[in-house]
Amino acid sequence: MVDNDFRLRKSQIAAFMVIGAGLYYLTGSFFMSLGIMLLLILGVHALALWIVKRREQKENETEEKGNEKTI
């Protein structure tokens, strides 16, 4: 089961704010910077879900191998 409890740490929020300020400085557009930041946050969320799912698959594989040895 995939855990959907996704939370940003304070260090991640600070890094995103620095990146957002840099994007605003480079683009001069608040909404373009906001859109890029939203895509970045969605990417981090998707990566976190992928990592959790992969860990669960590995755990299931090791449990299956353990069960095969006992049979």
C-alpha positions in Angstrom: 0.0 0.0 0.0 1.4 3.4 -1.0 1.5 6.0 1.8 0.1 9.3 0.5 1.3 11.2 3.5 3.6 13.6 1.6 5.1 16.5 3.6 7.7 19.0 2.7 10.5 19.6 5.2 11.5 23.1 6.2 14.8 22.8 4.3 12.9 21.8 1.1 10.6 24.8 1.5 13.5 27.1 2.0 15.2 25.7 -1.1 12.0 26.1 -3.1 11.7 29.7 -2.0 15.3 30.5 -3.1 14.7 28.8 -6.4 11.4 30.7 -6.8 13.1 34.0 -6.0 15.8 33.2 -8.6 13.2 32.3 -11.2 11.3 35.5 -10.5 14.5 37.4 -11.0 15.3 35.6 -14.2 11.8 35.6 -15.8 10.4 38.8 -14.4 7.0 37.1 -14.3 5.4 35.9 -11.0 3.0 33.5 -12.7 5.7 31.8 -14.8 7.8 31.4 -11.7 4.8 30.0 -9.8 4.0 27.5 -12.6 7.6 26.3 -12.7 7.5 25.9 -8.9 4.3 23.9 -9.0 5.8 21.6 -11.6 8.9 21.2 -9.3 6.8 20.3 -6.3 4.7 17.9 -8.3 7.9 16.2 -9.5 9.2 15.9 -6.0 5.9 14.4 -4.9 5.8 11.9 -7.8 9.4 10.9 -7.0 8.5 10.3 -3.3 5.6 8.1 -4.3 7.7 6.1 -6.7 10.4 5.6 -4.0 7.7 4.3 -1.5 6.2 2.0 -4.1 9.6 0.6 -5.1 10.5 -0.1 -1.4 7.3 -1.9 -0.9 7.9 -4.1 -4.0 11.4 -5.0 -2.7 10.0 -5.8 0.7 7.3 -8.1 -0.9 10.0 -9.8 -3.0 12.2 -10.5 0.1 9.1 -11.8 2.0 8.3 -14.1 -0.9 11.8 -15.4 -1.0 11.7 -16.0 2.7 8.5 -17.9 2.4 9.9 -20.1 -0.4 12.8 -21.1 1.8 10.6 -22.3 4.7 8.4 -24.4 2.4 
